[in-house]
Amino acid sequence: MNEVYRAIGMSRQNFHQKLDRLLLHQMEQEQLLLIIRQVREDHPRMSCRDMYRLIQPQFMGRDRFEAFCLNEGFRVEVKKNFRRTTNSLGVTRFENLIQGLELTAVNQVWVSDITYYEMLGKFYYLTFIMDLFSRKIIGYSVAKNLLTENTTIPALKMALKARTKENLSGLIFHSDGGGQYYCKKFTEITRKNHIRNSMGKSVYENPNAERLNRTIKNNYLMPYDPQDITSLQTKLRKAVKMYNEQKPHGSLQGLSPDNFENSIKLLTENQLINKRKKEAKKEKINNNNFVYQIN
């Protein structure tokens, strides 16, 4: 490899620094595409220039942003499948591990997504992590930008802390193809905790996370009307609390996520108690038989 570095006139350190910058740039672009799609869903005829004013991406100027949008098909109408599936840089893509999977307990699948929240002409970014079985939000974050350390990582750390006493063996973490979910810093955490990464190839393969985004934004945050980032953080904490503790779900037999999880725990505890009673009764019978045989 040293000969290769000499041939291209770069040191090994410079080569890898340049590669890291390219990978980071691509991750930023891919997540930006997801945000643009969300904006266009809410504002179907918004121009590229107006979207730039709203999103204000820190890593891309106005003219380049407009060219980027046009190149990706964001003119008057949006292409439904706008994300590129090829990747010349060899960025990791994870297989969809949850397709056709039947859930029977919590901590089998966590789903996650990043969405935007517009407030006073500025965009802020919300990341949610939800247990797919109980629909409970177990991790979230608020960020001023799309950097991994401000979006997916703090949300994941919160989720891990919330489930610190739980058995996470075999857990699947499912998301879209955003760069914040496959970057090195994020996957180091999932690998360390023996979590399997899973990704959908389109937005239609992560519908529950997207539905959660709309619910929190439209049913909670917009009526709460936060006016600054501190207020947004406070209101989001309240929204998550209300959603987890009080919002009934048809898919959870009309229970809230918290009540549903508590009912599962109670059922499990009762099953263990009954099992122990049966084992104790069986052991007593065996002991009686043993005594009888001696007599």
C-alpha positions as CSV (number, residue, x, y, z in Angstrom):
1,M,0.0,0.0,0.0
2,N,2.9,2.4,0.6
3,E,3.8,2.1,-3.0
4,V,0.2,3.1,-3.9
5,Y,0.3,6.1,-1.6
6,R,3.6,7.2,-3.2
7,A,2.2,6.7,-6.7
8,I,-0.7,9.1,-6.0
9,G,1.5,11.6,-4.2
10,M,-0.2,11.3,-0.8
11,S,0.7,10.1,2.6
12,R,-1.4,7.3,4.2
13,Q,-2.7,9.8,6.7
14,N,-3.8,12.3,4.1
15,F,-5.4,9.6,2.0
16,H,-7.6,8.4,4.8
17,Q,-8.4,11.9,5.9
18,K,-9.6,12.7,2.4
19,L,-11.6,9.4,2.3
20,D,-13.2,10.2,5.7
21,R,-14.3,13.7,4.4
22,L,-15.8,12.1,1.3
23,L,-17.8,9.6,3.3
24,L,-19.0,12.3,5.7
25,H,-20.0,14.5,2.7
26,Q,-22.0,11.6,1.2
27,M,-23.7,10.9,4.5
28,E,-24.7,14.5,4.8
29,Q,-26.1,14.5,1.3
30,E,-28.2,11.4,1.8
31,Q,-29.7,12.6,5.0
32,L,-30.4,16.0,3.3
33,L,-32.4,14.1,0.7
34,L,-34.6,12.6,3.3
35,I,-35.3,16.0,4.8
36,I,-36.1,17.5,1.4
37,R,-38.5,14.7,0.8
38,Q,-40.3,15.4,4.1
39,V,-40.5,19.1,3.2
40,R,-42.0,18.4,-0.2
41,E,-44.6,16.1,1.4
42,D,-45.7,19.0,3.6
43,H,-45.2,21.7,0.8
44,P,-45.7,19.9,-2.5
45,R,-45.0,23.0,-4.7
46,M,-42.2,24.7,-2.7
47,S,-39.3,25.8,-4.8
48,C,-35.8,24.6,-4.3
49,R,-34.7,28.1,-3.3
50,D,-37.4,28.3,-0.6
51,M,-36.4,24.9,0.7
52,Y,-32.9,26.1,1.0
53,R,-34.1,29.1,3.0
54,L,-35.9,26.8,5.4
55,I,-33.4,24.0,5.7
56,Q,-30.2,26.2,5.6
57,P,-27.8,23.2,5.3
58,Q,-24.4,24.2,6.8
59,F,-22.4,22.2,4.4
60,M,-23.9,23.4,1.1
61,G,-24.4,26.9,-0.4
62,R,-27.6,28.1,-2.1
63,D,-26.6,27.5,-5.8
64,R,-25.2,24.1,-5.1
65,F,-28.2,23.2,-3.1
66,E,-30.5,24.1,-6.0
67,A,-28.4,22.2,-8.4
68,F,-28.4,19.3,-6.1
69,C,-32.3,19.3,-5.8
70,L,-32.7,19.6,-9.6
71,N,-30.3,16.8,-10.2
72,E,-32.3,14.6,-7.8
73,G,-35.6,15.3,-9.5
74,F,-37.0,17.9,-7.2
75,R,-38.7,20.2,-9.7
76,V,-42.5,21.0,-9.5
77,E,-43.3,17.3,-8.9
78,V,-41.3,15.0,-6.7
79,K,-40.1,11.6,-7.8
80,K,-41.4,9.0,-5.3
81,N,-38.2,7.1,-5.3
82,F,-35.5,9.7,-5.5
83,R,-32.6,8.2,-3.6
84,R,-29.8,6.7,-5.5
85,T,-29.3,3.0,-4.9
86,T,-25.7,2.8,-6.2
87,N,-22.8,4.0,-4.1
88,S,-19.4,4.4,-5.7
89,L,-17.7,5.0,-2.3
90,G,-18.7,1.6,-0.9
91,V,-20.8,2.9,2.0
92,T,-22.3,0.1,4.1
93,R,-26.0,-0.8,3.4
94,F,-27.7,-3.2,5.8
95,E,-30.2,-5.9,4.9
96,N,-33.8,-5.4,5.9
97,L,-34.0,-7.9,8.7
98,I,-37.6,-7.2,9.8
99,Q,-39.5,-7.9,6.6
100,G,-42.0,-10.7,7.4
101,L,-40.8,-10.9,11.1
102,E,-43.5,-11.7,13.6
103,L,-42.9,-9.9,16.9
104,T,-43.7,-11.5,20.3
105,A,-42.0,-9.3,22.8
106,V,-40.3,-6.0,23.5
107,N,-36.6,-5.4,22.5
108,Q,-36.9,-7.5,19.4
109,V,-37.0,-4.6,17.0
110,W,-36.4,-0.9,17.5
111,V,-37.2,1.5,14.7
112,S,-35.9,4.9,14.2
113,D,-36.1,8.0,11.9
114,I,-35.0,11.6,11.7
115,T,-37.5,14.3,10.9
116,Y,-37.5,18.1,10.9
117,Y,-39.5,20.6,12.9
118,E,-39.9,24.1,11.6
119,M,-40.0,26.8,14.1
120,L,-39.9,30.6,13.5
121,G,-38.3,30.1,10.0
122,K,-35.6,27.7,11.2
123,F,-35.3,23.9,11.0
124,Y,-34.5,21.7,13.9
125,Y,-34.1,17.9,13.7
126,L,-35.8,15.3,15.8
127,T,-34.7,11.7,16.1
128,F,-36.9,9.1,17.6
129,I,-36.3,5.4,18.6
130,M,-39.4,3.3,19.2
131,D,-39.8,-0.3,20.3
132,L,-41.9,-1.7,17.5
133,F,-43.7,-4.3,19.7
134,S,-45.0,-1.9,22.3
135,R,-44.8,1.4,20.3
136,K,-43.0,3.0,23.2
137,I,-40.6,5.9,22.5
138,I,-37.4,4.8,24.3
139,G,-35.0,7.4,22.9
140,Y,-35.1,10.8,21.2
141,S,-33.0,13.9,20.6
142,V,-33.3,17.5,19.4
143,A,-30.6,19.0,17.2
144,K,-29.8,22.2,15.3
145,N,-28.0,20.2,12.6
146,L,-27.8,16.7,11.1
147,L,-24.5,15.6,12.6
148,T,-24.5,12.1,13.9
149,E,-23.3,13.0,17.3
150,N,-26.3,15.4,17.8
151,T,-29.0,13.2,16.3
152,T,-28.9,9.4,16.3
153,I,-26.1,8.8,18.9
154,P,-27.8,10.7,21.8
155,A,-31.1,9.1,21.0
156,L,-29.5,5.6,20.9
157,K,-27.7,6.2,24.2
158,M,-31.0,7.3,25.8
159,A,-32.7,4.1,24.5
160,L,-29.9,1.9,25.8
161,K,-30.0,3.6,29.2
162,A,-33.8,3.2,29.3
163,R,-33.4,-0.6,28.6
164,T,-30.2,-1.1,30.6
165,K,-31.8,-3.9,32.7
166,E,-33.3,-5.6,29.7
167,N,-32.0,-8.5,27.7
168,L,-31.1,-6.9,24.3
169,S,-29.6,-10.1,22.8
170,G,-30.7,-10.4,19.2
171,L,-32.2,-6.9,19.1
172,I,-32.6,-5.5,15.5
173,F,-32.2,-1.8,15.0
174,H,-34.2,-0.8,11.9
175,S,-33.9,2.6,10.1
176,D,-33.9,4.2,6.7
177,G,-30.7,4.6,4.7
178,G,-29.6,7.9,6.3
179,G,-25.9,8.2,6.9
180,Q,-26.4,8.8,10.6
181,Y,-27.4,5.1,10.9
182,Y,-24.4,3.5,9.2
183,C,-21.5,5.9,10.1
184,K,-18.7,4.4,12.1
185,K,-19.5,6.2,15.3
186,F,-23.0,4.9,15.4
187,T,-22.3,1.3,14.3
188,E,-19.5,1.1,16.9
189,I,-22.2,1.5,19.6
190,T,-24.6,-1.0,18.1
191,R,-21.8,-3.6,17.6
192,K,-20.6,-3.1,21.2
193,N,-24.2,-3.8,22.4
194,H,-24.6,-6.8,20.1
195,I,-27.4,-5.0,18.2
196,R,-28.0,-6.0,14.5
197,N,-28.4,-3.1,12.1
198,S,-31.3,-3.3,9.6
199,M,-32.3,-0.9,6.8
200,G,-35.2,-0.4,4.4
201,K,-34.4,0.4,0.8
202,S,-37.3,2.9,0.6
203,V,-39.4,5.0,3.0
204,Y,-42.2,2.4,2.7
205,E,-40.1,-0.1,4.6
206,N,-40.0,2.0,7.8
207,P,-43.7,3.2,8.0
208,N,-44.1,3.0,11.8
209,A,-41.2,5.4,12.4
210,E,-42.6,7.8,9.9
211,R,-46.1,7.6,11.4
212,L,-44.6,8.4,14.8
213,N,-42.9,11.5,13.4
214,R,-46.2,12.8,12.1
215,T,-48.0,12.0,15.3
216,I,-45.5,13.8,17.6
217,K,-45.2,16.8,15.3
218,N,-48.9,17.3,14.3
219,N,-50.7,16.1,17.4
220,Y,-48.3,17.4,20.1
221,L,-45.6,19.9,19.2
222,M,-47.6,22.1,16.8
223,P,-50.4,22.6,19.4
224,Y,-47.8,23.1,22.2
225,D,-46.2,25.8,19.9
226,P,-42.6,26.0,21.2
227,Q,-40.8,29.3,20.5
228,D,-37.1,28.4,20.9
229,I,-34.9,25.4,21.1
230,T,-35.1,25.2,24.9
231,S,-38.9,25.3,24.7
232,L,-38.8,22.7,21.9
233,Q,-36.8,20.4,24.1
234,T,-39.2,20.8,27.0
235,K,-42.3,20.4,24.9
236,L,-40.8,17.3,23.2
237,R,-40.1,15.8,26.6
238,K,-43.8,16.4,27.5
239,A,-45.0,15.0,24.2
240,V,-43.1,11.8,24.6
241,K,-44.4,11.5,28.2
242,M,-48.0,12.0,27.0
243,Y,-47.6,9.6,24.1
244,N,-46.0,6.8,26.2
245,E,-48.2,7.1,29.3
246,Q,-51.6,8.1,28.0
247,K,-52.1,7.7,24.2
248,P,-54.3,4.6,23.5
249,H,-53.3,2.5,20.5
250,G,-55.7,0.2,18.6
251,S,-52.8,-2.2,18.0
252,L,-52.2,-2.4,21.7
253,Q,-55.7,-3.4,22.7
254,G,-56.5,0.2,23.4
255,L,-53.7,0.6,25.9
256,S,-50.9,3.2,26.0
257,P,-47.4,1.9,25.4
258,D,-46.5,2.1,29.1
259,N,-49.6,0.3,30.2
260,F,-49.1,-2.3,27.5
261,E,-45.6,-3.0,28.6
262,N,-46.7,-3.1,32.2
263,S,-49.4,-5.6,31.3
264,I,-46.8,-7.8,29.6
265,K,-44.5,-7.7,32.6
266,L,-47.4,-8.6,34.9
267,L,-48.4,-11.5,32.7
268,T,-44.9,-12.7,32.6
269,E,-44.5,-12.5,36.3
270,N,-47.8,-14.4,36.8
271,Q,-46.6,-17.1,34.4
272,L,-43.4,-17.5,36.3
273,I,-45.3,-17.7,39.6
274,N,-47.6,-20.4,38.2
275,K,-44.6,-22.2,36.8
276,R,-42.8,-22.2,40.1
277,K,-46.0,-23.4,41.9
278,K,-46.3,-26.3,39.5
279,E,-42.6,-27.2,39.9
280,A,-42.9,-27.0,43.7
281,K,-46.0,-29.2,43.6
282,K,-44.3,-31.7,41.4
283,E,-41.3,-31.7,43.7
284,K,-43.5,-32.3,46.7
285,I,-45.2,-35.3,45.0
286,N,-41.9,-36.8,44.1
287,N,-40.6,-36.4,47.7
288,N,-43.8,-38.1,49.0
289,N,-43.3,-41.0,46.6
290,F,-39.7,-41.3,47.8
291,V,-40.8,-41.4,51.4
292,Y,-43.5,-44.0,50.7
293,Q,-41.0,-46.3,48.9
294,I,-38.7,-46.2,52.0
295,N,-41.5,-47.1,54.4
